[in-house]
Amino acid sequence: MKKLPNIEYSRHAVDFIDDQRIAQLLRSPQPEASRIRDIVAKSLDKQALDLEETAALLRADDPEAVASVFEAARELKRRVYGNRIVLFAPLYIGSQCVNDCQYCAFRSSNPAAVRRTLNLDEVGAQVKSLEDRGHKRLILVFGEHPDYSAEFIAEAVRAVYQVRSGHGEIRRVNINAAPLDLAGFRQVKAAGIGTYQIFQETYHHPTYAKMHPPKTRKGDFLYRLDGLDRAMEAGCDDVGIGALFGLYDWRHEVLGLVAHSLHLQERYGVGPHTISFPRLRPACGVRIDEQWQVDDHDFQRLIAILRLAVPYTGLICTARETPAIRRRVMEFGVSQIDAGSRIELGGYTEAGDSQIMEREQFSLGDIRPLDTVIRELLQDGYIPSFCTACYRLGRTGEHFMEFAIPGFIKRYCTPNALTTLLEYLLDYASPETRQAGERLLERELAEIPDGEPKQLLLERLRELRGGEQRDLYF
């Protein structure tokens, strides 16, 4: 693909998405049962799958083969992530946008869109409201607009970290924003961000061109695809990828995500920290073509296949989905969810505004409060986690993989999940949620073998219960 002039790409920018090869892989014959067993065994050995292997799982429509994929995904998730579910919340900062993406309510040609950018005082008010509910991890979301420069994003990040409300504080700020140049990525990295997330939206070139007018920067497929390469070169070693399912064949998009993951792993020694797979949802001023809509069964299949293809990558299921679907996919794939989410500008403090629904980028399927979501997780046997220890101790990028791939990360994740859970129970939980949480804490502690690690954890928990001490981690 031809590079455009006056645009900065990474040192070795390359379009590694081969539509023809992907189509050929998806047209290949049904795999034999023995082939599926071999692929599943490789994944259960915690080895990433290549494109051909992932395509075989996508082509395996036999009910027995599909069932084996779900079973293996469930087992792999248990081995790698245990029963932890990481929680976060989105915070929309600005809806100005120069792009004209045909599926998005923020698109520049949408006359119904309400344009707004939160000032720093308004950002602070939103953050205080989130902290008062117990959140510790945020993702800041920006439209693509000259006003939302790297300097502006960095300033917003610093403003978030400065807000303190009681025991509340935000310990990790992730970003979902337009691709930046190298200097821009360095600037936001210096502000203390965690993961920088860029969705390719669709990995199918003709669909990408149809959805993104060429006169906008987002119309450059390569520039967007190369965005996370630039982030990596600039030192942002935690990055997130994603595709919007419903724009083209879901199987093609799965292979695009796997190809992107393999590319990052091969070039930089570490794959994406997270993968997201939102489904296209109704939005103000947007007409949806239902040709490529993904039904619930295929949505669950794609998550199970992604879990097998990228064993160590966090899978995010957002509040676009209903509580029932999210509850289901956490069993066999998803390791992170948002909760108590509002996606309108100012939505965490202005819920009574009559125009608030006009400020949404898309509609949500799960609008339950954070406490309700946490209580259900506890009742289902999950440990809700607000842990940010690896990020703050430098266990990111290649360093994270050094810990995660051998499985040593479990030495840190379960104890840190339990300490952050206890913080929530002590400071924010309803009586019902606290009771459910205390029961789960007792069960989890009983399963940890006696020894020094357990004694250190028990000491941390005693310190937390003792009063003002917070943010104790391993």
C-alpha positions as MATLAB code, in Angstrom:
seq = 'MKKLPNIEYSRHAVDFIDDQRIAQLLRSPQPEASRIRDIVAKSLDKQALDLEETAALLRADDPEAVASVFEAARELKRRVYGNRIVLFAPLYIGSQCVNDCQYCAFRSSNPAAVRRTLNLDEVGAQVKSLEDRGHKRLILVFGEHPDYSAEFIAEAVRAVYQVRSGHGEIRRVNINAAPLDLAGFRQVKAAGIGTYQIFQETYHHPTYAKMHPPKTRKGDFLYRLDGLDRAMEAGCDDVGIGALFGLYDWRHEVLGLVAHSLHLQERYGVGPHTISFPRLRPACGVRIDEQWQVDDHDFQRLIAILRLAVPYTGLICTARETPAIRRRVMEFGVSQIDAGSRIELGGYTEAGDSQIMEREQFSLGDIRPLDTVIRELLQDGYIPSFCTACYRLGRTGEHFMEFAIPGFIKRYCTPNALTTLLEYLLDYASPETRQAGERLLERELAEIPDGEPKQLLLERLRELRGGEQRDLYF';
ca = [
       0.000    0.000    0.000;
       1.329    3.439   -0.982;
       2.405    5.772    1.813;
       0.951    9.267    1.764;
       3.270   12.299    1.783;
       3.674   14.530    4.837;
       2.513   11.789    7.198;
       4.807   10.074    9.709;
       4.804    6.295    9.691;
       6.887    3.886   11.778;
      10.380    2.967   10.566;
       9.239   -0.184    8.794;
       5.560    0.519    8.154;
       3.964   -2.347    6.258;
       0.437   -3.424    5.438;
       0.464   -6.967    6.793;
      -3.241   -7.610    6.148;
      -3.635   -9.822    3.064;
      -7.331   -9.929    2.155;
      -6.818  -12.564   -0.516;
      -4.945  -14.911    1.782;
      -7.556  -14.495    4.507;
     -10.346  -15.236    2.026;
      -8.475  -18.299    0.792;
      -8.004  -19.598    4.339;
     -11.699  -19.179    5.048;
     -12.666  -21.008    1.810;
     -10.513  -24.046    2.596;
     -12.220  -27.386    3.321;
     -13.602  -28.297    6.706;
     -10.755  -29.449    8.977;
     -10.596  -33.026   10.154;
     -11.462  -33.709   13.779;
      -7.865  -34.737   14.446;
      -6.663  -31.365   13.152;
      -8.967  -29.519   15.552;
      -7.705  -31.670   18.431;
      -4.095  -30.818   17.555;
      -4.823  -27.086   17.393;
      -6.711  -27.138   20.685;
      -3.845  -29.039   22.319;
      -1.366  -26.413   21.121;
      -3.483  -23.645   22.581;
      -3.898  -25.448   25.893;
      -0.109  -25.588   25.952;
      -0.370  -21.759   25.998;
       1.114  -21.290   22.542;
      -0.301  -18.621   20.233;
      -2.008  -19.903   17.092;
      -1.036  -18.838   13.588;
      -3.483  -17.664   10.923;
      -3.980  -21.078    9.357;
      -4.720  -22.685   12.714;
      -7.143  -19.922   13.705;
      -8.870  -20.187   10.325;
      -9.333  -23.910   10.863;
     -11.185  -23.196   14.102;
     -13.315  -20.625   12.297;
     -14.244  -23.151    9.590;
     -15.067  -25.911   12.066;
     -18.864  -25.711   12.086;
     -19.500  -29.274   13.255;
     -21.332  -29.088   16.614;
     -18.849  -31.428   18.256;
     -15.902  -29.343   17.062;
     -17.562  -26.105   18.181;
     -18.254  -27.621   21.593;
     -14.597  -28.658   21.910;
     -13.508  -25.078   21.161;
     -15.735  -23.692   23.913;
     -14.556  -26.332   26.364;
     -10.902  -25.639   25.606;
     -11.387  -21.873   25.845;
     -13.017  -22.286   29.234;
     -10.116  -24.406   30.475;
      -7.458  -22.085   29.044;
      -9.033  -19.031   30.628;
      -9.055  -20.810   33.980;
      -5.379  -21.743   33.655;
      -4.159  -18.294   32.591;
      -6.516  -15.895   34.377;
      -8.077  -17.953   37.144;
     -11.369  -16.445   38.280;
     -10.344  -12.788   38.171;
     -12.280  -10.162   36.211;
     -10.640   -6.737   35.834;
     -13.001   -3.757   36.040;
     -12.735   -0.289   34.494;
     -14.914    2.593   33.312;
     -14.869    4.729   30.164;
     -14.729    8.512   30.429;
     -15.574   10.413   27.263;
     -13.647   13.683   27.073;
     -14.666   15.130   23.701;
     -17.031   14.428   20.788;
     -15.520   16.795   18.241;
     -14.414   14.757   15.216;
     -13.107   15.484   11.728;
     -13.741   11.928   10.529;
     -16.920   10.825    8.813;
     -17.093    7.146    9.787;
     -20.418    5.899    8.529;
     -21.230    3.835   11.642;
     -20.470    6.460   14.306;
     -22.753    9.073   15.855;
     -19.759   11.404   16.285;
     -19.108   11.526   12.517;
     -18.590   15.017   11.141;
     -21.623   14.973    8.825;
     -24.114   13.976   11.528;
     -26.294   17.054   12.197;
     -27.846   15.409   15.237;
     -24.557   15.049   17.083;
     -24.041   17.297   20.108;
     -20.446   18.540   20.105;
     -18.803   19.083   23.442;
     -15.391   18.919   25.054;
     -15.044   18.691   28.820;
     -12.824   21.308   30.401;
     -10.458   20.284   33.182;
     -12.918   21.254   35.932;
     -15.573   19.106   34.282;
     -13.082   16.255   33.903;
     -12.339   16.543   37.609;
     -16.033   16.382   38.487;
     -16.475   13.251   36.390;
     -13.453   11.605   37.980;
     -14.636   12.462   41.501;
     -17.989   10.854   40.736;
     -16.254    7.728   39.452;
     -13.930    7.561   42.459;
     -16.871    7.937   44.830;
     -18.328    4.777   43.290;
     -15.092    2.839   43.730;
     -13.421    2.957   40.327;
      -9.628    2.785   40.099;
      -9.079    2.261   36.349;
     -10.334    4.510   33.529;
     -10.090    4.680   29.772;
     -10.322    8.213   28.372;
     -12.064    8.426   24.999;
     -11.510   11.229   22.466;
     -12.823   11.984   19.004;
     -10.261   12.720   16.296;
      -9.900   16.473   16.068;
      -7.052   19.033   16.055;
      -8.209   20.199   19.492;
      -7.387   16.761   20.895;
      -3.655   16.939   20.421;
      -1.115   14.867   22.306;
      -0.615   17.830   24.618;
      -4.370   18.007   25.310;
      -4.567   14.246   25.965;
      -1.554   14.398   28.294;
      -3.075   17.330   30.176;
      -6.331   15.400   30.648;
      -4.397   12.372   31.931;
      -2.514   14.464   34.473;
      -5.777   16.079   35.590;
      -7.335   12.660   36.203;
      -4.434   11.473   38.331;
      -4.620   14.611   40.474;
      -8.194   13.997   41.672;
      -8.540   12.496   45.151;
     -11.862   11.918   46.892;
     -11.656   10.248   50.293;
      -9.848    6.952   49.728;
     -10.620    7.289   46.029;
      -7.967    7.652   43.363;
      -7.474    6.636   39.755;
      -4.406    4.399   39.496;
      -4.368    3.639   35.795;
      -5.498    5.788   32.868;
      -5.763    4.113   29.473;
      -6.427    5.972   26.233;
      -8.703    5.421   23.242;
      -7.861    8.147   20.755;
      -6.617    8.859   17.257;
      -3.219    7.542   16.173;
      -0.391    9.952   16.956;
       3.064   10.577   15.570;
       6.130    9.423   17.498;
       6.524   12.671   19.411;
       2.851   12.582   20.373;
       3.053    9.048   21.698;
       6.121    9.980   23.733;
       4.249   12.925   25.216;
       1.231   10.920   26.362;
       3.505    8.146   27.636;
       5.322   10.693   29.800;
       1.977   11.704   31.320;
       1.719    8.212   32.827;
      -0.763    6.409   30.619;
      -1.270    2.675   30.729;
      -2.580    1.138   27.509;
      -3.006    3.108   24.264;
      -5.902    1.598   22.363;
      -6.543    2.003   18.622;
      -9.261    0.041   16.834;
      -8.711   -0.711   13.169;
     -12.538   -0.976   12.983;
     -12.364   -3.379   10.025;
      -9.406   -5.285    8.601;
     -11.103   -5.683    5.208;
      -9.645   -3.079    2.823;
     -12.739   -2.500    0.603;
     -15.019   -2.182    3.636;
     -12.547    0.130    5.346;
     -12.508    2.395    2.285;
     -16.313    2.391    2.147;
     -16.690    3.295    5.813;
     -13.954    5.939    5.994;
     -13.932    8.681    3.326;
     -10.444    9.013    1.829;
     -10.156   12.776    2.425;
      -9.834   12.190    6.178;
      -6.699   10.889    7.886;
      -8.660    7.895    9.079;
      -9.226    7.091    5.423;
      -5.573    5.981    5.252;
      -5.714    2.274    6.132;
      -1.943    1.973    6.545;
      -1.592    5.048    8.749;
      -4.139    3.626   11.179;
      -2.774    0.073   10.994;
       0.709    1.427   11.662;
      -0.437    3.511   14.632;
       0.478    1.013   17.302;
       3.851    0.360   15.661;
       4.588    4.043   16.199;
       3.325    3.737   19.770;
       5.692    0.829   20.393;
       8.626    2.690   18.852;
       7.836    5.637   21.110;
       7.943    3.487   24.240;
       4.249    2.686   24.751;
       4.717   -1.018   25.365;
       1.099   -1.651   26.405;
      -1.243   -1.327   23.436;
      -4.762   -2.495   22.656;
      -6.289   -3.518   19.327;
      -9.892   -4.013   18.287;
     -12.377   -4.435   15.478;
     -16.001   -3.334   15.181;
     -17.969   -6.469   14.400;
     -20.865   -5.930   12.034;
     -19.055   -4.071    9.262;
     -17.838   -7.182    7.419;
     -17.558  -10.979    7.797;
     -16.764  -11.668   11.463;
     -14.394  -14.479   10.534;
     -12.261  -12.102    8.437;
     -12.094   -9.664   11.355;
     -10.966  -12.397   13.760;
      -8.110  -13.277   11.416;
      -7.261   -9.580   11.099;
      -6.989   -9.277   14.871;
      -4.820  -12.387   15.076;
      -2.610  -11.126   12.229;
      -2.196   -7.811   14.058;
      -1.327   -9.596   17.286;
       1.244  -11.805   15.547;
       2.772   -8.792   13.794;
       3.310   -6.937   17.075;
       4.690  -10.052   18.742;
       7.132  -10.732   15.920;
       8.331   -7.149   15.549;
       8.405   -5.956   19.156;
       8.531   -9.136   21.194;
       5.136   -8.566   22.797;
       1.606   -8.750   21.453;
      -1.293   -6.477   22.344;
      -2.153   -6.106   26.007;
      -5.868   -6.258   25.145;
      -8.200   -7.109   22.273;
     -11.689   -5.629   21.997;
     -14.505   -6.888   19.773;
     -17.520   -4.563   20.115;
     -20.586   -5.280   18.025;
     -22.165   -2.521   15.952;
     -25.010   -0.932   17.909;
     -27.748    1.619   17.127;
     -26.667    5.231   17.471;
     -28.188    8.641   16.927;
     -28.187    9.554   13.223;
     -26.702    6.220   12.097;
     -28.262    3.712    9.726;
     -27.114    0.117   10.225;
     -26.668   -2.326    7.352;
     -27.660   -5.667    8.841;
     -25.826   -7.773    6.240;
     -22.853   -8.452    8.489;
     -24.520   -8.361   11.893;
     -23.099  -10.982   14.261;
     -25.644  -13.095   16.165;
     -25.122  -14.172   19.758;
     -23.895  -17.669   18.881;
     -21.221  -16.460   16.465;
     -20.270  -13.682   18.877;
     -19.565  -16.263   21.548;
     -17.680  -18.424   19.053;
     -15.385  -15.594   18.009;
     -14.527  -14.842   21.635;
     -13.745  -18.488   22.357;
     -11.551  -18.687   19.243;
      -9.712  -15.488   20.157;
      -9.048  -16.875   23.628;
      -7.432  -19.944   22.084;
      -5.522  -17.952   19.454;
      -3.986  -15.383   21.845;
      -3.710  -17.072   25.253;
      -2.018  -14.214   27.133;
      -3.963  -11.267   25.763;
      -6.733   -9.690   27.815;
     -10.133   -9.856   26.132;
     -12.511   -6.956   26.771;
     -16.309   -7.183   26.577;
     -17.870   -3.750   26.988;
     -21.256   -2.623   28.225;
     -22.504   -2.539   24.632;
     -23.522   -6.120   25.417;
     -26.365   -7.201   27.682;
     -25.740   -8.535   31.188;
     -26.704  -12.042   30.050;
     -24.200  -12.088   27.175;
     -21.412  -10.642   29.310;
     -22.067  -13.181   32.026;
     -21.827  -15.954   29.449;
     -18.609  -14.874   27.714;
     -16.725  -14.369   30.967;
     -16.891  -18.139   31.394;
     -14.636  -18.911   28.443;
     -12.818  -15.847   27.214;
     -13.372  -12.382   28.593;
     -11.043  -11.155   31.337;
     -11.964   -7.446   31.476;
     -15.277   -5.568   31.513;
     -16.410   -2.021   32.132;
     -19.114   -1.454   34.732;
     -21.360    1.385   35.795;
     -20.555    2.973   32.453;
     -21.890    6.181   30.945;
     -20.703    7.078   27.463;
     -22.236   10.528   27.202;
     -20.162   13.663   27.698;
     -20.657   14.532   31.372;
     -22.718   11.393   31.921;
     -21.438   10.565   35.407;
     -22.753   13.808   36.897;
     -25.531   14.829   34.496;
     -27.686   11.705   34.323;
     -30.851   13.765   34.629;
     -30.116   15.866   31.528;
     -32.975   15.517   29.022;
     -30.524   15.674   26.125;
     -28.106   13.118   27.479;
     -29.145   10.333   25.116;
     -28.303   12.582   22.173;
     -24.713   12.729   23.364;
     -24.098    8.983   23.162;
     -21.762    7.556   20.540;
     -23.834    4.346   20.533;
     -26.376    2.593   22.759;
     -25.463    0.462   25.777;
     -26.805   -2.945   26.707;
     -25.653   -3.009   30.349;
     -26.359    0.131   32.373;
     -26.290   -1.449   35.836;
     -24.415    0.353   38.620;
     -20.908   -0.795   39.498;
     -22.030   -2.236   42.834;
     -24.663   -4.412   41.151;
     -22.154   -5.759   38.635;
     -19.628   -6.517   41.381;
     -22.228   -8.318   43.471;
     -23.176  -10.556   40.540;
     -19.504  -11.316   39.859;
     -19.029  -12.305   43.489;
     -22.113  -14.493   43.472;
     -20.815  -16.206   40.327;
     -17.481  -16.953   41.999;
     -15.331  -14.299   40.288;
     -12.862  -11.984   42.001;
     -13.579   -8.409   40.827;
     -10.165   -6.788   40.448;
      -9.054   -3.170   40.285;
      -5.391   -4.179   40.317;
      -2.829   -1.867   38.686;
       0.316   -3.282   40.299;
       2.036   -4.609   37.165;
       1.691   -1.273   35.419;
       3.136    0.692   38.326;
       5.951   -1.768   39.019;
       7.096   -1.909   35.415;
       5.716   -5.376   34.717;
       4.480   -4.279   31.278;
       5.256   -5.081   27.685;
       8.062   -7.625   27.396;
       8.523   -7.622   31.159;
       4.881   -8.616   31.632;
       5.293  -11.473   29.176;
       8.347  -12.711   31.077;
       6.112  -13.134   34.097;
       2.896  -14.152   32.358;
       4.066  -16.791   29.908;
       5.535  -19.144   32.543;
       2.439  -18.570   34.710;
       4.314  -16.748   37.469;
       1.894  -13.851   37.198;
      -0.588  -15.826   39.307;
       1.676  -15.191   42.259;
       0.787  -11.524   41.963;
      -2.647  -11.345   40.349;
      -4.783  -13.232   42.858;
      -3.313  -11.510   45.947;
      -3.564   -8.088   44.292;
      -7.107   -8.787   43.157;
      -8.063   -9.699   46.712;
      -6.532   -6.559   48.231;
      -8.299   -4.290   45.725;
     -11.546   -6.178   46.308;
     -11.258   -5.627   50.047;
     -10.652   -1.913   49.446;
     -13.911   -1.764   47.508;
     -15.814   -3.723   50.158;
     -14.566   -1.472   52.960;
     -15.039    1.866   51.219;
     -17.881    1.622   48.699;
     -19.870   -1.617   48.754;
     -23.515   -1.917   49.720;
     -24.206   -4.219   52.685;
     -25.343   -7.011   50.352;
     -22.252   -6.732   48.192;
     -19.955   -6.617   51.200;
     -21.473   -9.804   52.581;
     -20.994  -11.559   49.242;
     -17.432  -10.250   49.041;
     -16.487  -11.377   52.534;
     -17.748  -14.869   51.759;
     -15.655  -14.997   48.594;
     -12.567  -13.688   50.405;
     -12.911  -16.462   52.969;
     -13.196  -19.110   50.258;
     -10.241  -17.778   48.273;
      -7.977  -17.543   51.308;
      -8.822  -21.114   52.254;
      -7.574  -22.297   48.847;
      -4.180  -20.551   49.072;
      -1.485  -22.908   50.403;
       0.071  -22.013   53.737;
       3.447  -20.354   53.518;
       5.127  -16.975   53.346;
       3.120  -15.613   50.364;
      -0.151  -16.325   52.152;
       1.135  -14.774   55.387;
       2.147  -11.620   53.513;
      -1.293  -11.431   51.929;
      -3.031  -11.895   55.279;
      -0.887   -9.105   56.714;
      -1.882   -6.793   53.852;
      -5.548   -7.563   54.414;
      -5.219   -6.878   58.158;
      -3.593   -3.526   57.411;
      -6.443   -2.601   55.088;
      -9.057   -3.527   57.673;
      -7.130   -1.610   60.317;
      -8.001    1.842   59.075;
      -6.558    4.368   56.695;
      -3.957    2.242   54.887;
      -4.804    1.635   51.212;
      -3.115    0.684   47.938;
      -1.123   -2.277   49.215;
       0.079   -4.548   46.447;
       2.639   -7.169   45.444;
];
